[in-house]
Amino acid sequence: MAAKKEAAKTLKITLVRSTIGQVPKARATIEAMGLRKLNQTVELPDNAATRGQIQRVRHMVKVEEA
């Protein structure tokens, strides 16, 4: 029997605050996550790199388990 592969866990990340007036590192992180417009949502893998990005811009995003 073939072992079932677990579906990769993902996080739904929504931009809820504008990047206007934010420090350049925060803007760059938001752009690297693929967010460009307010209330835009992206699904990213739940790993250490993504968690680190979320930590840097936690005041600007809303995170949900997908």
N, C-alpha and C positions, 0 to 999 in steps of 0.2 A: 504494500500500500504506500502511496505517496503521502508524505507529510503535508498537511495543509499549511500554506504560508499565511502568517498573520498579516492583516492589512496594516500598512504603516500608519501610525497615529499622526494626525495633523491638527493644527491650530487655526482657527478663523480669527484673523486680525483685522480690525476696522479702525480707520483713521477718524478720530472724533474731534481733534483740535488742529487748527491750521499751523503750518510751518512758519508763517510770518512772525518774525521777531524771535525765532528760536536760534540757538547756537548752530553754527555750521555742521558740527558733528551729528546733531540730532536730525537736521535736514537730510544729510547724506545717508543716515541710517534708514530714515523713512523711504527715501528713494531706492535704496538697496533692497528693501523689503518688497518693492513693487507697488507702493502706494503713491498715488499722485493727486487724487481729489478727495475732498472731505466725504465721509461716509462710504468710501470705497472699501471693499472687503477682499482680502486675499487669503488663500489657504497655504500655509507653509508647514513643512515637516516639524514635528515636535522633537527637536534635538538641542544640544547645548548651544550651538551657534545661534539658532533662532531665539532661544531663551535669553541669550546675552543681548541680542538686538532689542528684544522687548523690554528688558531691564533698562536700557539706555533711554528709551522713549516711552516709558510706562505712563507718563502723565498725558500723553497724546493719543494713546490707542486703547481700544477695548479688545480683550482676548477671551475667546470661548473655545471649548473643546469641540472638535469637529467629528 
